[in-house]
Amino acid sequence: MDDVMRKVKELEALVVELEALDRRRVGLGDRLVDLEHFFRRAGCPELSQQALDAFVVTYAGRVLELADGMRG
């Protein structure tokens, strides 16, 4: 039973850590979107595209990859 209780505590700690990571990830995604909009409005299409690519490939792509792994 002690092993089970240790694993319960490990799970609880991991959930807290993942929630904090998720909040940080969402904040980073928001910042990428803000930068993409800023560069687009500033007439910097290359920089706008760079921010968009970072969001789509690195941010959203990783989220989709993780979701796909959870299904399998």
DSSP file (Angstrom, degrees, kcal/mol; ACC not computed):
  #  RESIDUE AA STRUCTURE BP1 BP2  ACC     N-H-->O    O-->H-N    N-H-->O    O-->H-N    TCO  KAPPA ALPHA  PHI   PSI    X-CA   Y-CA   Z-CA
    1    1 A M     >        0   0    0      0, 0.0     4,-2.4     0, 0.0     5,-0.2   0.000 360.0 360.0 360.0 -33.5    0.0    0.0    0.0
    2    2 A D  H  >  +     0   0    0      1,-0.2     4,-2.3     2,-0.2     5,-0.2   0.888 360.0  53.4 -60.1 -38.4    2.9    2.4    0.7
    3    3 A D  H  > S+     0   0    0      1,-0.2     4,-2.1     2,-0.2    -1,-0.2   0.909 108.5  49.6 -62.0 -41.7    4.0    2.0   -3.0
    4    4 A V  H  > S+     0   0    0      1,-0.2     4,-2.2     2,-0.2    -2,-0.2   0.919 110.5  49.2 -63.7 -44.2    0.5    3.0   -4.1
    5    5 A M  H  X S+     0   0    0     -4,-2.4     4,-2.2     1,-0.2    -1,-0.2   0.883 109.7  51.9 -65.1 -37.9    0.4    6.0   -1.9
    6    6 A R  H  X S+     0   0    0     -4,-2.3     4,-2.2     1,-0.2    -1,-0.2   0.906 110.9  48.1 -63.2 -40.6    3.9    7.1   -3.1
    7    7 A K  H  X S+     0   0    0     -4,-2.1     4,-2.6     2,-0.2    -2,-0.2   0.850 108.2  54.8 -69.8 -33.6    2.6    6.8   -6.7
    8    8 A V  H  X S+     0   0    0     -4,-2.2     4,-2.5     2,-0.2    -2,-0.2   0.932 110.3  46.2 -62.4 -45.2   -0.5    8.8   -5.9
    9    9 A K  H  X S+     0   0    0     -4,-2.2     4,-2.4     2,-0.2    -2,-0.2   0.889 111.8  51.7 -64.6 -39.1    1.7   11.6   -4.5
   10   10 A E  H  X S+     0   0    0     -4,-2.2     4,-2.3     2,-0.2    -2,-0.2   0.920 110.6  48.6 -62.0 -44.1    3.9   11.4   -7.6
   11   11 A L  H  X S+     0   0    0     -4,-2.6     4,-2.4     2,-0.2    -2,-0.2   0.925 110.8  50.0 -61.9 -46.2    0.8   11.6   -9.8
   12   12 A E  H  X S+     0   0    0     -4,-2.5     4,-1.9     1,-0.2    -2,-0.2   0.906 112.0  47.9 -60.4 -42.6   -0.5   14.6   -7.9
   13   13 A A  H  X S+     0   0    0     -4,-2.4     4,-2.3     1,-0.2    -1,-0.2   0.892 111.2  51.1 -65.5 -39.6    2.8   16.4   -8.2
   14   14 A L  H  X S+     0   0    0     -4,-2.3     4,-2.7     2,-0.2    -2,-0.2   0.891 107.7  52.2 -65.9 -39.9    3.0   15.6  -11.9
   15   15 A V  H  X S+     0   0    0     -4,-2.4     4,-2.3     2,-0.2    -1,-0.2   0.918 110.1  48.8 -62.1 -43.8   -0.5   17.0  -12.5
   16   16 A V  H  X S+     0   0    0     -4,-1.9     4,-2.0     2,-0.2    -2,-0.2   0.923 112.6  48.6 -61.1 -44.5    0.5   20.3  -10.8
   17   17 A E  H  X S+     0   0    0     -4,-2.3     4,-2.3     1,-0.2    -2,-0.2   0.904 111.4  49.3 -63.2 -42.6    3.7   20.5  -12.8
   18   18 A L  H  X S+     0   0    0     -4,-2.7     4,-2.6     2,-0.2    -1,-0.2   0.874 108.2  53.6 -66.1 -37.4    1.8   19.9  -16.1
   19   19 A E  H  X S+     0   0    0     -4,-2.3     4,-2.1     2,-0.2    -1,-0.2   0.912 110.4  47.0 -63.4 -41.4   -0.8   22.5  -15.2
   20   20 A A  H  X S+     0   0    0     -4,-2.0     4,-2.1     2,-0.2    -2,-0.2   0.909 112.6  49.7 -65.7 -42.0    2.0   25.1  -14.7
   21   21 A L  H  X S+     0   0    0     -4,-2.3     4,-2.7     1,-0.2    -2,-0.2   0.896 109.1  52.4 -62.9 -40.6    3.7   24.0  -17.9
   22   22 A D  H  X S+     0   0    0     -4,-2.6     4,-2.6     2,-0.2     5,-0.2   0.911 107.9  50.6 -62.9 -43.3    0.4   24.3  -19.8
   23   23 A R  H  X S+     0   0    0     -4,-2.1     4,-2.0     1,-0.2    -1,-0.2   0.912 112.6  47.2 -61.1 -41.6   -0.2   27.9  -18.5
   24   24 A R  H  X S+     0   0    0     -4,-2.1     4,-2.3     2,-0.2    -2,-0.2   0.919 111.2  51.2 -65.0 -43.3    3.3   28.8  -19.6
   25   25 A R  H  X S+     0   0    0     -4,-2.7     4,-2.4     1,-0.2    -2,-0.2   0.908 109.7  49.5 -61.1 -43.4    2.8   27.2  -23.0
   26   26 A V  H  X S+     0   0    0     -4,-2.6     4,-2.4     1,-0.2    -1,-0.2   0.905 110.2  51.7 -63.0 -40.9   -0.5   29.1  -23.5
   27   27 A G  H  X S+     0   0    0     -4,-2.0     4,-2.0     2,-0.2    -2,-0.2   0.898 109.5  49.2 -62.3 -40.7    1.3   32.3  -22.6
   28   28 A L  H  X S+     0   0    0     -4,-2.3     4,-2.3     2,-0.2    -2,-0.2   0.902 110.2  51.2 -65.5 -40.4    4.1   31.6  -25.1
   29   29 A G  H  X S+     0   0    0     -4,-2.4     4,-2.3     1,-0.2    -2,-0.2   0.913 108.7  51.4 -62.5 -42.1    1.5   30.9  -27.8
   30   30 A D  H  X S+     0   0    0     -4,-2.4     4,-2.5     1,-0.2    -1,-0.2   0.904 109.4  50.5 -59.8 -41.9   -0.3   34.2  -27.0
   31   31 A R  H  X S+     0   0    0     -4,-2.0     4,-2.4     2,-0.2    -1,-0.2   0.891 108.8  51.3 -66.0 -39.2    3.0   36.1  -27.4
   32   32 A L  H  X S+     0   0    0     -4,-2.3     4,-2.5     2,-0.2    -1,-0.2   0.923 111.1  48.2 -62.6 -43.4    3.7   34.4  -30.7
   33   33 A V  H  X S+     0   0    0     -4,-2.3     4,-2.4     2,-0.2    -2,-0.2   0.920 110.9  50.9 -62.7 -43.8    0.3   35.4  -32.0
   34   34 A D  H  X S+     0   0    0     -4,-2.5     4,-2.5     1,-0.2    -2,-0.2   0.912 111.4  48.0 -60.0 -42.8    0.8   39.0  -30.7
   35   35 A L  H  X S+     0   0    0     -4,-2.4     4,-2.9     2,-0.2     5,-0.3   0.904 109.5  52.5 -65.7 -40.8    4.2   39.2  -32.5
   36   36 A E  H  X S+     0   0    0     -4,-2.5     4,-2.1     1,-0.2    -2,-0.2   0.935 112.6  45.0 -60.2 -45.6    2.7   37.8  -35.7
   37   37 A H  H  X S+     0   0    0     -4,-2.4     4,-2.6     2,-0.2     5,-0.2   0.908 113.2  51.1 -64.5 -42.5    0.0   40.5  -35.7
   38   38 A F  H  X S+     0   0    0     -4,-2.5     4,-2.1     1,-0.2    -2,-0.2   0.952 112.3  44.8 -60.0 -50.8    2.5   43.2  -34.8
   39   39 A F  H  <>S+     0   0    0     -4,-2.9     5,-3.0     1,-0.2     4,-0.3   0.869 112.8  51.8 -65.0 -36.1    4.8   42.4  -37.6
   40   40 A R  H ><5S+     0   0    0     -4,-2.1     3,-1.2    -5,-0.3    -1,-0.2   0.941 112.9  44.4 -64.1 -46.8    2.0   42.0  -40.1
   41   41 A R  H 3<5S+     0   0    0     -4,-2.6    -2,-0.2     1,-0.3    -1,-0.2   0.805 110.0  56.8 -67.1 -28.6    0.6   45.5  -39.2
   42   42 A A  T 3<5S-     0   0    0     -4,-2.1    -1,-0.3    -5,-0.2    -2,-0.2   0.482 118.6-111.5 -81.5  -1.9    4.1   46.9  -39.2
   43   43 A G  T < 5S+     0   0    0     -3,-1.2    -3,-0.2    -4,-0.3     3,-0.1   0.833  77.3 130.5  77.4  32.6    4.5   45.8  -42.8
   44   44 A C     >< +     0   0    0     -5,-3.0     4,-2.5     1,-0.2     3,-0.2  -0.700  24.4 170.3-116.4  76.5    7.2   43.1  -42.1
   45   45 A P  H  > S+     0   0    0      0, 0.0     4,-2.5     0, 0.0     5,-0.2   0.832  74.9  54.4 -62.4 -33.1    5.8   40.1  -43.9
   46   46 A E  H  > S+     0   0    0      2,-0.2     4,-2.0     1,-0.2     5,-0.1   0.926 112.6  42.7 -66.3 -42.6    8.9   38.0  -43.4
   47   47 A L  H  > S+     0   0    0     -3,-0.2     4,-2.3     2,-0.2    -1,-0.2   0.874 112.9  53.5 -70.3 -37.0    8.9   38.5  -39.7
   48   48 A S  H  X S+     0   0    0     -4,-2.5     4,-2.4    -9,-0.2    -2,-0.2   0.927 110.6  47.1 -60.2 -44.7    5.2   37.9  -39.5
   49   49 A Q  H  X S+     0   0    0     -4,-2.5     4,-3.1     2,-0.2    -2,-0.2   0.877 108.8  54.8 -65.8 -37.8    5.6   34.6  -41.4
   50   50 A Q  H  X S+     0   0    0     -4,-2.0     4,-2.2     2,-0.2    -1,-0.2   0.922 110.9  44.8 -61.8 -44.0    8.5   33.6  -39.1
   51   51 A A  H  X S+     0   0    0     -4,-2.3     4,-2.1     2,-0.2    -2,-0.2   0.905 114.3  49.5 -66.2 -41.0    6.2   34.2  -36.0
   52   52 A L  H  X S+     0   0    0     -4,-2.4     4,-3.0     2,-0.2     5,-0.2   0.920 110.8  49.8 -63.8 -43.8    3.4   32.3  -37.7
   53   53 A D  H  X>S+     0   0    0     -4,-3.1     4,-3.0     1,-0.2     5,-0.7   0.910 109.4  51.7 -61.1 -42.3    5.6   29.4  -38.6
   54   54 A A  I  X>S+     0   0    0     -4,-2.2     5,-1.7    -5,-0.2     4,-1.0   0.903 113.3  45.6 -61.4 -40.3    6.9   29.2  -35.1
   55   55 A F  I  <>S+     0   0    0     -4,-2.1     5,-3.6     3,-0.2     6,-0.4   0.956 119.1  39.3 -66.7 -50.2    3.3   29.1  -33.8
   56   56 A V  I  <>S+     0   0    0     -4,-3.0     5,-1.3     3,-0.2    -2,-0.2   0.930 126.7  31.7 -68.9 -46.9    2.1   26.5  -36.3
   57   57 A V  I  <5S+     0   0    0     -4,-3.0     5,-0.2    -5,-0.2    -3,-0.2   0.960 132.0  25.5 -79.5 -52.7    5.1   24.2  -36.5
   58   58 A T  I  X<S+     0   0    0     -4,-1.0     4,-0.6    -5,-0.7    -3,-0.2   0.929 132.0  29.0 -82.5 -46.2    6.5   24.4  -33.0
   59   59 A Y  I  ><S+     0   0    0     -5,-1.7     4,-1.8    -4,-0.3    -3,-0.2   0.985 131.2  27.3 -81.4 -67.6    3.6   25.4  -30.8
   60   60 A A  I  ><S+     0   0    0     -5,-3.6     4,-2.5     1,-0.2     5,-0.2   0.881 120.1  56.9 -66.8 -37.9    0.4   24.0  -32.4
   61   61 A G  H  ><S+     0   0    0     -5,-1.3     4,-2.2    -6,-0.4    -1,-0.2   0.900 107.9  47.2 -60.5 -41.4    2.3   21.1  -34.1
   62   62 A R  H  X S+     0   0    0     -4,-0.6     4,-2.6    -5,-0.2    -1,-0.2   0.881 109.9  53.2 -68.8 -37.6    3.6   19.8  -30.8
   63   63 A V  H  X S+     0   0    0     -4,-1.8     4,-2.4     2,-0.2    -2,-0.2   0.932 111.6  45.6 -61.6 -45.2    0.2   20.1  -29.2
   64   64 A L  H  X S+     0   0    0     -4,-2.5     4,-2.5     2,-0.2    -2,-0.2   0.889 111.5  52.9 -65.8 -38.5   -1.3   18.0  -32.0
   65   65 A E  H  X S+     0   0    0     -4,-2.2     4,-2.0    -5,-0.2    -2,-0.2   0.917 110.9  46.6 -62.2 -43.7    1.5   15.5  -31.8
   66   66 A L  H  X S+     0   0    0     -4,-2.6     4,-1.7     2,-0.2    -2,-0.2   0.910 111.8  50.8 -65.0 -42.1    1.0   15.1  -28.1
   67   67 A A  H  X S+     0   0    0     -4,-2.4     4,-1.2     1,-0.2    -2,-0.2   0.904 109.5  50.9 -62.7 -40.7   -2.8   14.7  -28.6
   68   68 A D  H  X S+     0   0    0     -4,-2.5     4,-1.1     1,-0.2     3,-0.3   0.894 108.8  51.8 -63.7 -39.6   -2.2   12.1  -31.3
   69   69 A G  H  < S+     0   0    0     -4,-2.0    -1,-0.2     1,-0.2    -2,-0.2   0.825 104.1  57.3 -66.1 -31.5    0.1   10.2  -28.9
   70   70 A M  H  < S+     0   0    0     -4,-1.7    -1,-0.2     1,-0.2    -2,-0.2   0.816 104.7  52.4 -69.4 -29.6   -2.5   10.2  -26.2
   71   71 A R  H  <        0   0    0     -4,-1.2    -1,-0.2    -3,-0.3    -2,-0.2   0.826 360.0 360.0 -73.4 -30.7   -5.0    8.5  -28.5
   72   72 A G     <        0   0    0     -4,-1.1    -1,-0.2    -3,-0.1    -2,-0.2   0.448 360.0 360.0 -79.2 360.0   -2.6    5.7  -29.3
